[in-house]
Amino acid sequence: MAGSYNTLKFLYIYLGSKARGFYRGFYGGFYGGQQMKKYVCKLCGWVYDPALGDPDNNVPAGTPFEKIPDDWVCPVCGAEKEEFEAEN
């Protein structure tokens, strides 16, 4: 039984990574003809990538950080949007 669970977990992670690659290629990280910046949480280091979005929190792929609702929080540590800074 544990082997089946591990196989399903592997497929979920593997296929998820393939889907993220598809979105990155499809959207290309651009919005309105401009490259979208990634933003890093200053508290935990999680990176918001606009090409991927945050689908678990209803932020679709291709959403620039500026368009995320103000009540959105970091999916890892719960930090508010103000705790993020643009990645260099």
PAZALO-494754 format. One record per residue: residue in one letter; z, x, y of N, C-alpha, C in turn; residue number from 1. Coordinates in pm, 1 decimal, padded with zeros to 6 digits, always signed. Atoms other than C-alpha are relative to their C-alpha. Layout:
PAZALO-494754
<A <Z X Y> <Z X Y> <Z X Y> NUM>,
...
END
This chain:
PAZALO-494754
<M <+00000.0 +00082.3 -00119.5> <+00000.0 +00000.0 +00000.0> <+00000.0 +00087.0 +00126.3> 1>,
<A <-00005.7 -00087.9 -00117.3> <+00083.1 +00283.4 +00241.1> <-00135.3 +00065.8 +00025.8> 2>,
<G <+00131.7 -00060.2 -00016.7> <-00257.0 +00439.4 +00176.5> <-00096.3 -00091.9 +00073.3> 3>,
<S <+00085.9 +00098.2 -00067.3> <-00432.4 +00120.5 +00285.7> <+00034.5 -00008.5 +00148.2> 4>,
<Y <-00043.3 +00005.4 -00140.3> <-00225.4 +00108.2 +00604.2> <-00050.1 +00121.4 +00075.7> 5>,
<N <+00045.1 -00122.2 -00066.8> <-00307.1 +00470.9 +00686.6> <-00150.7 -00001.1 +00020.0> 6>,
<T <+00145.2 +00009.4 -00013.0> <-00676.6 +00408.0 +00623.6> <-00037.4 -00093.5 +00115.0> 7>,
<L <+00028.2 +00094.3 -00108.7> <-00675.8 +00105.4 +00853.6> <+00037.1 +00058.8 +00134.8> 8>,
<K <-00043.1 -00063.5 -00124.7> <-00483.8 +00299.1 +01117.9> <-00103.5 +00103.2 +00044.4> 9>,
<F <+00100.8 -00100.7 -00031.4> <-00736.2 +00583.8 +01099.2> <-00126.6 -00066.1 +00054.5> 10>,
<L <+00121.3 +00068.9 -00044.6> <-01030.2 +00341.9 +01130.8> <+00018.9 -00059.1 +00139.0> 11>,
<Y <-00027.8 +00057.3 -00131.2> <-00866.0 +00167.9 +01427.0> <-00007.9 +00107.4 +00108.2> 12>,
<I <+00000.9 -00108.8 -00098.2> <-00812.7 +00498.2 +01608.4> <-00140.6 +00057.9 +00013.9> 13>,
<Y <+00133.7 -00058.7 -00002.0> <-01154.8 +00638.1 +01511.8> <-00099.7 -00091.5 +00071.7> 14>,
<L <+00094.4 +00092.8 -00062.0> <-01350.7 +00327.1 +01606.7> <+00034.4 -00023.9 +00146.1> 15>,
<G <-00041.4 +00013.6 -00139.3> <-01146.4 +00289.4 +01924.3> <-00052.8 +00114.1 +00084.5> 16>,
<S <+00050.1 -00115.1 -00075.7> <-01243.8 +00639.5 +02029.5> <-00150.8 -00010.0 +00018.0> 17>,
<K <+00144.5 +00018.4 -00012.2> <-01609.2 +00558.7 +01961.3> <-00030.9 -00103.4 +00107.3> 18>,
<A <+00021.7 +00102.6 -00102.0> <-01583.0 +00245.6 +02176.0> <+00025.9 +00057.5 +00138.7> 19>,
<R <-00027.6 -00060.7 -00130.0> <-01424.5 +00444.0 +02458.8> <-00114.4 +00091.0 +00042.9> 20>,
<G <+00114.8 -00084.3 -00030.3> <-01710.6 +00692.4 +02437.3> <-00120.2 -00081.7 +00043.2> 21>,
<F <+00108.9 +00088.8 -00038.3> <-01958.4 +00405.7 +02456.2> <+00018.8 -00047.9 +00143.6> 22>,
<Y <-00023.9 +00047.5 -00136.2> <-01794.2 +00265.3 +02768.4> <-00019.2 +00111.3 +00101.5> 23>,
<R <+00015.9 -00112.5 -00092.2> <-01783.3 +00608.8 +02929.1> <-00147.9 +00026.2 +00023.8> 24>,
<G <+00143.0 -00023.1 -00014.5> <-02154.0 +00654.1 +02860.2> <-00070.4 -00114.5 +00071.0> 25>,
<F <+00064.1 +00117.3 -00058.5> <-02243.6 +00300.3 +02962.5> <+00027.7 -00009.4 +00150.0> 26>,
<Y <-00035.1 +00009.2 -00140.8> <-02054.5 +00297.4 +03291.0> <-00017.9 +00133.1 +00072.2> 27>,
<G <+00022.7 -00131.8 -00056.9> <-02083.1 +00669.4 +03347.8> <+00101.2 +00040.9 +00105.1> 28>,
<G <-00101.1 -00036.5 -00098.3> <-01775.0 +00669.8 +03568.9> <-00046.3 -00021.2 +00143.8> 29>,
<F <+00050.6 +00024.9 -00134.2> <-01972.1 +00539.4 +03867.9> <+00029.0 -00143.6 +00040.3> 30>,
<Y <-00020.6 +00133.9 -00055.0> <-01901.0 +00241.5 +04091.3> <-00065.8 -00002.5 +00137.3> 31>,
<G <+00067.9 +00009.5 -00128.7> <-02126.7 +00139.5 +04376.8> <-00074.9 +00127.0 +00036.6> 32>,
<G <+00075.5 -00121.6 -00026.2> <-02328.7 +00459.1 +04336.9> <+00085.4 +00122.8 +00025.3> 33>,
<Q <-00088.7 -00114.8 -00021.9> <-02022.6 +00682.1 +04376.1> <+00081.3 +00027.3 -00125.9> 34>,
<Q <-00082.9 -00040.1 +00113.6> <-01830.2 +00875.9 +04114.4> <+00141.7 -00055.2 +00018.4> 35>,
<M <-00135.4 +00053.2 -00006.9> <-01499.8 +00703.8 +04035.2> <+00099.7 +00108.7 -00038.7> 36>,
<K <-00102.0 -00100.6 +00026.4> <-01190.5 +00923.5 +04046.3> <+00098.0 -00049.0 -00105.4> 37>,
<K <-00109.6 +00028.1 +00092.1> <-00931.8 +00941.2 +03771.8> <+00130.0 +00014.3 +00077.5> 38>,
<Y <-00130.7 -00004.7 -00064.5> <-00570.6 +00885.2 +03873.8> <+00106.1 +00032.9 -00103.6> 39>,
<V <-00103.9 -00048.2 +00090.0> <-00263.3 +01049.9 +03720.6> <+00135.1 -00056.1 +00043.0> 40>,
<C <-00135.8 +00046.9 -00028.0> <+00084.1 +00898.3 +03693.8> <+00088.0 +00121.7 +00027.3> 41>,
<K <-00085.0 -00113.1 -00037.2> <+00323.6 +01134.0 +03872.6> <+00126.4 +00007.4 -00084.5> 42>,
<L <-00123.4 +00001.6 +00077.7> <+00609.1 +01030.7 +03643.8> <-00019.1 +00045.9 -00144.6> 43>,
<C <+00016.7 -00033.2 +00142.6> <+00462.6 +01065.5 +03293.8> <-00128.2 +00076.4 -00031.1> 44>,
<G <+00123.2 -00075.0 +00022.9> <+00116.9 +01224.4 +03335.3> <-00113.5 -00079.5 -00061.9> 45>,
<W <+00107.8 +00081.6 +00056.2> <-00083.8 +00932.8 +03192.8> <-00114.7 -00006.8 +00100.0> 46>,
<V <+00118.3 -00001.2 -00086.6> <-00440.3 +00933.3 +03329.3> <-00073.9 -00132.8 -00010.8> 47>,
<Y <+00083.7 +00119.4 -00004.4> <-00618.3 +00617.5 +03438.9> <-00144.4 +00045.3 +00018.9> 48>,
<D <+00142.2 -00033.1 -00005.6> <-00989.3 +00665.1 +03366.9> <-00076.8 -00128.9 +00025.2> 49>,
<P <+00072.3 +00124.0 -00031.3> <-01202.1 +00398.1 +03539.3> <-00109.4 -00033.9 -00101.0> 50>,
<A <+00104.0 +00025.7 +00098.8> <-01472.8 +00439.1 +03277.1> <+00056.3 -00072.0 -00121.5> 51>,
<L <-00064.9 +00066.2 +00112.9> <-01221.3 +00318.0 +03016.4> <+00077.2 -00123.7 +00041.7> 52>,
<G <-00084.0 +00109.2 -00045.4> <-01007.5 +00084.7 +03226.0> <+00133.5 +00000.0 -00074.3> 53>,
<D <-00124.9 +00020.3 +00074.4> <-00686.1 -00050.2 +03073.6> <-00007.9 -00137.6 -00064.8> 54>,
<P <+00024.7 +00131.6 +00059.2> <-00801.4 -00331.8 +02845.3> <+00125.6 -00068.6 -00054.0> 55>,
<D <-00123.4 +00060.5 +00049.6> <-00451.5 -00383.4 +02703.7> <+00074.0 -00075.0 +00109.9> 56>,
<N <-00064.1 +00065.2 -00114.1> <-00342.9 -00492.0 +03053.9> <-00101.1 -00070.7 +00089.9> 57>,
<N <+00102.4 +00080.6 -00067.9> <-00655.1 -00691.1 +03149.5> <-00070.7 +00071.4 +00115.1> 58>,
<V <+00079.6 -00076.6 -00096.9> <-00823.9 -00412.9 +03347.6> <-00122.9 +00049.9 -00076.2> 59>,
<P <+00118.6 -00036.2 +00077.6> <-01181.0 -00390.7 +03213.7> <-00056.3 +00137.7 +00035.8> 60>,
<A <+00067.6 -00126.4 -00023.5> <-01378.9 -00070.8 +03178.1> <-00091.9 -00014.4 +00120.1> 61>,
<G <+00083.9 +00001.7 -00118.5> <-01562.2 +00017.7 +03498.0> <+00073.8 -00043.8 +00125.5> 62>,
<T <-00078.9 +00042.3 -00115.8> <-01278.7 -00092.3 +03728.1> <+00054.9 +00120.5 +00073.6> 63>,
<P <-00056.1 -00112.3 -00076.1> <-01209.0 +00162.7 +04003.2> <+00148.9 -00024.4 +00027.9> 64>,
<F <-00145.1 +00010.0 -00020.8> <-00840.6 +00235.1 +04066.8> <+00033.7 -00089.0 +00119.0> 65>,
<E <-00025.4 +00077.4 -00121.0> <-00861.7 +00075.9 +04410.3> <-00009.2 -00150.3 -00024.3> 66>,
<K <+00020.2 +00141.4 +00029.5> <-00962.4 -00257.9 +04253.1> <+00103.1 -00055.8 -00099.2> 67>,
<I <-00104.2 +00047.0 +00091.6> <-00667.2 -00274.0 +04011.0> <+00100.8 -00082.0 +00081.5> 68>,
<P <-00099.4 +00079.8 -00073.4> <-00417.0 -00547.7 +04111.3> <+00123.3 +00083.1 +00036.6> 69>,
<D <-00115.4 -00075.1 -00048.3> <-00116.6 -00422.3 +04309.5> <+00121.6 -00010.3 -00091.9> 70>,
<D <-00115.1 +00014.6 +00089.8> <+00127.1 -00552.0 +04044.9> <-00020.1 +00069.2 -00135.0> 71>,
<W <+00026.4 -00075.5 +00122.2> <-00031.7 -00338.2 +03769.8> <+00096.8 +00116.7 -00008.9> 72>,
<V <-00090.7 -00113.4 +00020.6> <+00198.8 -00074.2 +03619.4> <-00055.2 +00092.4 -00107.3> 73>,
<C <+00039.8 -00099.4 +00100.1> <+00152.4 +00239.9 +03411.5> <+00031.9 -00054.7 -00139.7> 74>,
<P <-00024.5 +00054.1 +00134.1> <+00111.7 +00134.1 +03046.8> <+00096.0 +00085.2 -00083.4> 75>,
<V <-00089.4 -00087.1 +00076.4> <+00324.3 +00428.4 +02928.7> <+00143.5 -00007.9 +00050.4> 76>,
<C <-00137.5 -00008.5 -00052.3> <+00624.9 +00445.9 +03163.0> <+00038.4 -00114.6 +00092.1> 77>,
<G <-00030.6 +00114.0 -00085.3> <+00598.6 +00130.9 +03375.8> <+00005.2 +00032.0 +00148.4> 78>,
<A <+00000.0 -00037.8 -00141.6> <+00556.5 +00318.8 +03705.1> <-00096.7 -00089.5 +00077.7> 79>,
<E <+00085.7 +00082.9 -00084.2> <+00408.3 +00119.3 +03991.5> <-00124.6 +00076.3 +00042.4> 80>,
<K <+00129.4 -00057.5 -00039.1> <+00057.3 +00180.0 +04120.1> <+00015.4 +00110.1 +00104.9> 81>,
<E <-00022.5 -00099.0 -00105.6> <+00196.3 +00377.5 +04417.0> <+00040.0 +00137.5 -00055.1> 82>,
<E <-00043.2 -00125.9 +00061.0> <+00319.8 +00645.1 +04173.8> <-00117.4 +00080.2 -00058.1> 83>,
<F <+00118.4 -00069.1 +00049.2> <-00037.8 +00750.4 +04092.5> <-00065.8 +00079.1 +00111.5> 84>,
<E <+00074.4 -00080.0 -00095.9> <-00237.5 +01023.0 +04263.0> <-00134.8 +00037.2 -00059.9> 85>,
<A <+00134.2 -00034.5 +00044.8> <-00606.1 +01114.7 +04244.3> <+00001.1 +00135.8 -00069.8> 86>,
<E <+00012.4 -00125.5 +00074.7> <-00690.7 +01382.8 +03990.6> <-00097.5 +00091.2 +00073.4> 87>,
<N <+00089.7 -00095.8 -00068.0> <-00847.1 +01696.8 +04139.9> <-00112.2 +00043.6 -00088.4> 88>,
END
